[in-house]
Amino acid sequence: MIIAERKPIDEILKFLNKHQKVLVLGCGGCVTVCLAGGETETGILHSQLTMARNKEGRPLDVIEKTVERQCDFEYLAGVRHLVKEVDAVLSLACGIGIQTCAEAFPEKLVWPGVNTKFLGVNLNVGEWAERCQACGHCVLDKTGGICPVARCSKSIFNGPCGGSQGGKCEVSPDTDCAWALIYDRLSRLGEVDSLREIMPVKDWSFSRDGGPRKLVREDLELESGQ
């Protein structure tokens, strides 16, 4: 899941300072699950913006709408008629959805209403933790399903660094050492001997080093073209 948090209201008000009518566009995907940009949050922000601008004596006409996914052009097509009515769009989607909006509506300013944080998991109510960096070359088969790229503070392969003590990372005593977690899990599963295999230096060409990434499924392209 993509984890995001809403930007401070003062920052959002600066974005919208010159506008008189805006569309606050929520997303029913990840930002709904992490309580940053779903239908409820869209409604709350609508009220906050309206009250803040009324207090300034410069009323802001706000339209609110939440689509199923902002990262899909198909769903954005359904709000094109609303976009035509406003000066700008305030997107509460993740960075992917915000950019998709900007591409779908090139004639309008699209402002970001959230900060996209990481790919993570919900640990508890109001608590999320990073689990993946989308590096493009997964090694979870070798590490017991625990990612050393995302969960080790130094993204180290082949064991912990010298700063790890008592199962905790030197960066913070609140942070588990990823390699202690990996070792403990593989020990419980009777697979600890697999750690004797040295993993090669990571090939970062699968990650961001080669520029923006793209995935093409030729089998699906052929099917859609029939």
Buried (B, 14 or more C-beta within 10 A) or exposed (E): BBBBBBBEEEEBBEBBEEBEBBBBBBBBBBBBBBBBBBBEBBBEBBEBBBEBBEEEEEEBBBBBBBBEBBBBEEBBEEBEEBBEEBBBBBBBBBBBBBBBBBEBBEEBBBBBBBBBBBBBEBEEEEEBBBBBBBBBEEEEEBBBEBBBBBBBBEBBBEBBEEEBEEEBBBEEEEBBBBBBBBBBBBEEEEEBEEBEEEEEEBEBEBBEEEEEEEEEEEEEEEEEEE
